[in-house]
Amino acid sequence: MADVRDNIIERIRQRIKTFPAGPGLYFMKGSGDKVLYIGKAKNLRSRAASYFQPGGEITTARGPKISAHERQVIFSRAVK
């Protein structure tokens, strides 16, 4: 299961590289494309990448609510 999660995270990281570096809104979606969280950023690529850094501790950096959303996003992508 860890390999599947790692593969999904790597695909997400590759997709983030295509995001614009300017300001924008981002949506974290779970299963059924249900919106879990809406955020805004001055640099969309940088903000999105901050959620999926290798070895990063998202709970410490962003709090438990964002950490739970990140797990749902990854799980949602795994079952699609």
C-alpha positions in Angstrom: 0.0 0.0 0.0 2.9 2.3 0.7 4.1 1.9 -2.9 0.7 2.9 -4.2 0.7 6.0 -2.0 4.2 6.9 -3.0 3.3 6.5 -6.7 0.2 8.7 -6.3 2.2 11.4 -4.4 4.8 11.4 -7.2 2.1 11.8 -9.8 0.7 14.7 -7.8 4.1 16.3 -7.6 4.6 16.0 -11.3 1.2 17.6 -12.0 1.9 20.5 -9.6 5.0 21.4 -11.7 2.6 22.4 -14.4 0.7 24.8 -12.1 1.1 28.6 -12.7 3.5 30.4 -10.4 1.1 33.3 -10.0 -1.8 33.9 -7.6 -4.8 31.6 -7.5 -7.3 29.4 -5.7 -6.8 25.7 -5.1 -9.3 23.1 -4.1 -8.6 19.8 -2.2 -11.1 17.3 -3.4 -12.0 13.9 -2.0 -14.0 11.0 -3.4 -16.7 12.0 -5.8 -14.9 15.3 -6.3 -16.4 16.6 -3.0 -14.6 19.8 -2.1 -12.8 19.3 1.2 -10.9 22.6 1.4 -10.5 25.8 -0.6 -7.3 27.9 -0.3 -5.7 30.9 -1.9 -2.1 31.5 -2.6 0.2 34.2 -4.0 2.2 31.5 -5.7 -0.1 28.6 -6.5 2.6 26.2 -7.6 4.6 26.8 -4.4 1.6 26.5 -2.1 0.4 23.2 -3.7 3.9 21.7 -3.6 4.2 22.5 0.1 1.5 19.9 0.9 3.4 17.1 -0.9 7.1 17.7 0.1 9.1 14.5 0.7 9.7 13.9 4.3 7.5 16.9 5.3 5.3 16.7 8.3 2.1 18.2 7.1 0.4 18.0 10.6 3.1 20.2 12.1 3.3 22.6 9.2 -0.4 23.1 8.4 -2.4 21.5 11.3 -4.5 18.4 11.7 -7.4 19.5 9.5 -5.2 19.9 6.4 -3.4 16.7 7.2 -6.7 14.8 7.2 -7.7 16.5 3.9 -4.3 15.5 2.4 -4.9 11.8 3.3 -8.4 12.0 1.8 -7.1 13.5 -1.4 -4.5 10.8 -1.7 -7.0 8.0 -0.9 -9.5 9.4 -3.3 -6.9 9.4 -6.1 -5.9 5.8 -5.2 -9.4 4.5 -5.7 -10.0 6.2 -9.1 
